[in-house]
Amino acid sequence: MNDQTRKRQRRSPQERLVDLERKQQAITEKLQAQLQALEAQKQRIAQAPSSRKELRERQMRFERAAAVIAPGWDQRHMLAAMEMALNEDEETLRNRGEKLMEEHGKGRRGRRAKPVS
């Protein structure tokens, strides 16, 4: 009976390390696949018509606000102003921008002419 019993085979520390590295590699590959799937889903949502509509509306509000605040400015003036504002605090600029968009970015009420596209 003793001849038939099988003794437990102990693994060396190197073998255990190799197994742990294999497990880590498998988990990493699995997580990378999940991250890629999430990125693809995020891009699909960003490409959705509702997202494009929101971006278009935000762009129109910006253009209206820019026309009211600085009527004679074009893109070159805007870029120069942005470059000068790089030294300012980002949070302060964001808050001030939100306030200005609320004040000047809203369209007029009532019927509007169709945009030429």
Order of alpha helices (4+ residues) and beta strands (2+ residues): alpha-alpha-alpha-alpha
